[in-house]
Each structure stands twice: as structure tokens, then as C-alpha cells.
Amino acid sequence: MLPGFVGTSEMSGLTRKAIDEFPESLPKGASWSNAPLHQWKDDDAAIEDGVPEVAIAEYWSCAWMGDYIGAVDADDQPRADHAMSQLEKYPSLPAILAHHQDPEIFSSSVVQPAKKGDTRLLREFFTTCRSLTVTADGKPTLTKMIPTSPASAG
């Protein structure tokens, strides 16, 4: 294996470690068990170091975006404020600092406009968010995340 890369057989364990070491919590109603795990079919594939940590940070930010959108749509300002305070942490997350060239761009172009009342770009970004579900036949599938409803966050 090339330096700076890991094999696919290591991804599940590295993702579990990334979850265990992640410094922030998820919003109420969200679960790490829904975090996307990499399901590679090619045993010879190599993934850059840091991919599991970044994937977990992205899942965290998506969960908080969903909570924020749900709170805004429910006109729950305290919950929206809390979710926004979490989203503002994104550029300083260890994985993002280590592996993203310009993490502050997300904050300036997506988070800050939402904080000022323009949720359009945050909602658009949220459409790219995926979580893991398991179908009735046991097959893991990535599905689109949906905003947290007021009932599930209560």
C-alpha cells in the first residue's frame, strides 16, 4: 500500500474509530448508526488517509443542517440557534482542519447566509447529504437525509 493510503479492508474499523474519537455530539434524534460506512467492492482499492474522519465530520454537519432546517421550518428559534452554533464549529473540526484546503468557505457561503435568514444555499447543500439505511433484505443503502422533524427532536 502506498504511504498515505489505506486499503478497503481497513475502512470499517477506521470509520468506527473516527466515530469513537469525534469531538462533538449529534443532534437529538440523529444516530451514528446511520453514518455512511464505505462499502467498497474492489479489494484492491486504496483510500487516502483521513477519508473516514472527513466522512464522519460531513455526516455530523449534515445531521446539524437537517436539525437546523427542521427547526426553522417549525419556527423553533431556540433549537435553530443551537443547531447554528453547532454548524459554526465545522471549520474548526480536527478532520476538516487537517484535510480541507479552505474549510471557512463552507461557513462563509452556506452557514453565514443561513444565520442571516437566507437558508437557500444551506438547503441546497443539504440535498447532497446521505445516511445509511438497511433494506429489508439486509442490504446497506445510502439514502437522502431528511430534516429532523419537531416531533423527533423534542
C-alpha positions in Angstrom: 0.0 0.0 0.0 1.3 3.5 -0.8 2.1 5.8 2.1 -0.8 8.0 2.9 -3.4 5.4 1.8 -5.4 2.6 3.4 -7.0 -0.5 2.0 -10.7 -1.1 1.8 -10.5 -3.8 4.4 -9.4 -1.2 7.0 -12.2 1.3 6.2 -14.9 -0.1 8.6 -12.5 -0.1 11.6 -11.2 3.3 10.7 -14.7 4.7 10.4 -15.7 3.2 13.8 -12.5 4.8 15.3 -13.4 8.1 13.7 -16.9 8.0 15.2 -15.5 7.0 18.7 -13.0 9.9 18.6 -15.3 12.5 17.1 -15.3 15.5 19.5 -18.9 16.7 19.0 -22.3 15.2 19.6 -25.1 14.7 17.1 -28.5 16.5 17.4 -31.2 14.8 19.3 -32.8 12.1 17.1 -29.7 11.5 15.0 -27.6 8.4 15.3 -24.0 7.4 14.4 -25.5 4.0 13.4 -26.8 5.9 10.3 -23.4 7.3 9.4 -22.3 6.1 5.9 -19.8 3.3 6.1 -17.8 2.8 3.0 -18.8 -0.4 1.2 -16.1 -0.9 -1.4 -16.4 -3.9 -3.8 -12.9 -3.7 -5.1 -10.5 -5.2 -2.6 -7.5 -3.6 -4.4 -8.9 -0.1 -3.9 -6.9 2.4 -1.8 -8.4 5.3 0.0 -6.5 8.4 1.2 -5.8 8.7 4.9 -8.4 10.9 6.5 -11.3 9.8 4.4 -13.2 8.2 7.3 -12.6 11.2 9.6 -13.8 13.6 7.0 -16.9 11.4 6.2 -17.8 11.4 9.8 -17.4 15.2 10.1 -19.6 15.6 7.0 -22.2 13.3 8.4 -22.2 15.4 11.6 -22.6 18.6 9.7 -25.4 17.1 7.6 -27.2 16.0 10.8 -27.0 19.5 12.2 -28.1 21.1 8.9 -31.1 18.8 9.0 -31.8 19.8 12.6 -31.5 23.5 11.7 -33.8 23.2 8.7 -36.4 21.3 10.8 -36.2 24.0 13.5 -36.5 26.9 11.1 -39.5 25.2 9.3 -41.1 24.6 12.7 -40.4 28.2 13.8 -38.4 26.9 16.8 -35.9 29.7 17.2 -34.0 28.3 20.3 -33.5 25.0 18.5 -32.4 26.7 15.3 -30.0 28.9 17.3 -28.5 25.8 18.9 -28.1 24.0 15.6 -26.5 27.1 14.1 -24.0 27.2 16.9 -23.0 23.6 16.1 -22.7 24.3 12.4 -20.4 27.2 13.1 -17.9 24.7 14.6 -17.5 22.9 11.3 -14.3 24.8 10.0 -12.6 24.1 13.3 -13.3 20.3 13.4 -9.9 18.4 13.6 -10.6 16.3 10.4 -11.7 19.4 8.5 -8.7 21.4 9.6 -6.4 18.5 8.6 -7.9 17.6 5.3 -9.8 20.5 3.7 -7.9 23.3 2.0 -10.4 26.1 2.7 -12.9 25.0 5.4 -14.0 28.5 6.0 -15.7 28.7 2.6 -18.5 26.4 3.8 -19.0 28.8 6.7 -18.9 32.0 4.6 -21.0 30.7 1.7 -23.5 28.4 3.4 -23.7 28.8 7.2 -23.4 32.6 7.5 -26.1 33.4 4.9 -28.4 31.0 6.8 -27.6 32.7 10.0 -28.7 36.0 8.4 -32.0 34.4 7.3 -31.2 33.2 3.8 -31.4 29.4 4.1 -31.5 28.7 0.3 -27.8 27.6 0.0 -27.9 25.6 3.2 -31.0 23.8 2.0 -29.4 23.2 -1.4 -26.2 21.8 0.2 -28.3 19.6 2.5 -29.7 17.8 -0.6 -26.3 16.2 -1.0 -26.4 14.6 2.4 -26.8 10.9 2.7 -27.1 8.4 5.6 -27.0 4.7 5.8 -30.2 2.6 5.9 -30.6 -1.1 5.8 -33.2 -2.6 3.5 -35.5 -5.5 4.4 -33.1 -7.9 2.8 -30.2 -6.6 4.9 -28.5 -4.7 2.2 -26.9 -1.4 3.3 -28.0 1.6 1.1 -27.2 5.3 1.2 -30.3 7.3 1.3 -31.0 11.0 1.3 -31.2 12.6 4.7 -34.3 14.5 5.6 -34.6 17.4 8.1 -35.3 16.5 11.7 -39.0 16.9 12.4 -40.0 18.8 15.5 -41.5 15.6 16.9 -38.3 13.6 16.6 -36.2 16.4 18.1 -38.5 17.1 21.1 
